[in-house]
Amino acid sequence: MGYTAGLDIGSAYSKAVVFEDGELVSYYVKPTSGNFSLAADLVLEEALQKVGLSLAKLRYIGACGLGVTFISETFNKITELSCHTRGVHYLMPSVRTVIEIGNQSARVMKTTPKGKVADSLVSDKCATGSGRIMQIISKVLRTDLEQFGKLSEKATKPAKFTTNCAVFLETEAISRVAEGTPREDIIAGLNQTLAGKIGSMVHRMRIEADCVMTGGVALNAGLVAMMEKEIGLKIQVPEQPMITGAIGAALITAEKAEN
């Protein structure tokens, strides 16, 4: 099979992975920063450099994501849902439900024993159903997203949010700050709001174990804990929850080419 690369060019982060004969040997993640083309080139270059490879050594490139059309190299486009379920299957073969929270939307996917999509549900376009709302509130609180998980675990009285609209939720968060509400309580309240919205999708899907959460938001341990309470199932999180789409793109492309 040789070397195969997978790319997932998202609105917030771009991800690249490199496989050698079906084994993951390298990955790289960086903010997209509004430039899909540059981000795609950089993540692929960095992932290759980590294992001392040149672009010429790649046999295939598979890709998915919002910015996929901006990739400068020849690639095979794969649907995002297929990439995510296949990528999760590679990392965690026992998983049958994937909760993927991206910057644009949240998706709940049922998978077959072979990692294919059996059923799926995608949130509406409102930011309260995606990781975008976390970025919005992080700016309000002037707090890095990486701190959200630990801070929410220190909450004593999670703030109550009364709206499902991202614009009004941001306004409410600003009001809570003005009232002197601790930021950990605001973050915990935000986690509850997001867990409730995504949890309703999960219940509609009638999911089954094992269950995994992917996407950058999965690094927020507070949200994961809230989601577990909401759906009544243990949720696993991959060590690198942002690269499952890129993994799936690489694997599916290599399998199609070899077959």
Buried (B, 14 or more C-beta within 10 A) or exposed (E): BEBBBBBBBBBBBBBBBBBBEEEBBBBBBBEBEEBBEBBBBBBBBBBBEBEEBEEEBBEBBBBBBBBBEBBEEEBBEBEBBBBBBBBBBBBBEEBBBBBBBBBBBBBBBBBEEEBBBEEBBBBEEBBBBBBBBBBBBBEBBEBEBEBBBEBBBEBEEBBEBEEBEBEEBBEBBBEBBEEEBBBBBBBBBBBBBBBBBBBEBBEEBEBEEBBBBBBBBBBBBBBBBBBBEBBEBEBBBBEBBBBBBBBBBBBBBBBEEEE
